Amino acid sequence: MRLLKNYLCRLSACTLLLLPFLLAPLLFGRAHPYQPPQPLPADPFTDLHCHTAGLGAGGSGCFVSDALRHSFKLRFYLRAFGVT
C-alpha cells in the first residue's frame, strides 16, 4: 500500500510539473511547441549535456541502477563531482 501511495504521489508531482508544457500550445496558440527538424550545421559544433541521478536521499525515490551502482564508473563520476 505504501509503495502504491509513493508511486501515486510521484505521478501527481510529475503531472503537475508537466502540465504547463502540455497546456502551452493552448495558451500560446501554437499547434505544438516543437520546431521542425533542421539539418545539422556544416561547421563543427559541441554537444553539451549532463546526466543527473539520485541515490534516494530523503525518500526522493531517485535511484541509480544496480548495474551502474556496482560498476567501476560510478566511483569516478562521484569523485569528479565531489559527491560523497
C-alpha angles and dihedrals in degrees: 000000000000091000091053091048091051091048093050091046091053091045090052092049092050091048092052091049093049097042096086090052092049092049096043095090090055093047097045099035097240124135089229136344096246130095121224115263115279127205116258115262117261091228120077115265137186123239110217120187140133138218120221129199138171134209096214097261113172092013093290093148092230115136146176114226118255089243092059094037090059094039124104088234096070092065090054093046093051093045092048091057096038093245119153 
